[in-house]
């Protein structure tokens, strides 16, 4: 069985959450989704198109950098 791996976007989100001292639960509540769905986005199992822009904005990620890795 293959182990799940974070996407590049997922790694950027996780790193930023650590930097900000935030949890995935807090981020999920802020963007209006569940922790489970956020997790699926971070692992590339759902596109999360509806939430990507909000996630980038909430975490103050560089949109250009995200575009390059997404």
C-alpha positions as CSV (number, residue, x, y, z in Angstrom):
1,X,0.0,0.0,0.0
2,X,1.4,3.4,-1.0
3,X,1.6,6.1,1.7
4,X,-0.3,9.3,1.1
5,X,1.9,12.3,0.3
6,X,1.1,16.0,0.6
7,X,1.0,17.9,-2.6
8,X,3.4,20.9,-3.0
9,X,0.4,23.1,-2.2
10,X,-0.3,21.0,0.9
11,X,3.3,21.3,2.1
12,X,3.2,25.1,1.6
13,X,-0.1,25.2,3.6
14,X,1.3,23.0,6.4
15,X,4.5,25.0,6.7
16,X,2.5,28.3,6.9
17,X,0.2,26.8,9.5
18,X,3.2,25.9,11.7
19,X,4.7,29.4,11.1
20,X,1.4,31.0,12.2
21,X,0.8,28.6,15.1
22,X,-2.6,27.6,13.5
23,X,-4.3,24.3,13.2
24,X,-6.0,22.8,10.1
25,X,-9.2,22.9,12.1
26,X,-8.9,26.7,12.5
27,X,-8.1,27.2,8.9
28,X,-11.0,24.9,7.8
29,X,-13.4,27.0,9.9
30,X,-12.0,30.2,8.5
31,X,-12.5,29.2,4.9
32,X,-15.9,27.5,5.5
33,X,-15.1,23.8,5.0
34,X,-14.4,20.7,7.2
35,X,-11.0,19.6,8.5
36,X,-11.4,16.4,6.5
37,X,-12.1,18.2,3.2
38,X,-9.1,20.5,3.8
39,X,-7.0,17.4,4.4
40,X,-8.2,15.9,1.1
41,X,-7.2,19.2,-0.7
42,X,-3.8,19.1,0.9
43,X,-3.2,15.5,-0.3
44,X,-4.5,16.2,-3.8
45,X,-7.5,13.9,-3.4
46,X,-9.9,16.8,-4.1
47,X,-9.2,19.9,-6.2
48,X,-10.7,22.3,-3.6
49,X,-11.1,25.0,-6.3
50,X,-13.8,26.7,-4.3
51,X,-11.4,27.1,-1.3
52,X,-7.9,27.6,-2.7
53,X,-8.2,31.4,-3.1
54,X,-9.5,31.7,0.5
55,X,-6.8,29.5,1.8
56,X,-4.1,31.5,0.0
57,X,-5.6,34.8,1.3
58,X,-6.1,33.6,4.9
59,X,-2.5,32.3,5.2
60,X,-1.1,35.2,3.2
61,X,0.7,32.9,0.8
62,X,2.3,34.3,-2.3
63,X,-0.2,33.6,-5.1
64,X,2.7,33.5,-7.7
65,X,4.5,30.9,-5.7
66,X,1.3,28.8,-5.3
67,X,0.7,29.0,-9.0
68,X,4.1,27.6,-9.7
69,X,3.8,24.6,-7.4
70,X,0.0,23.9,-7.8
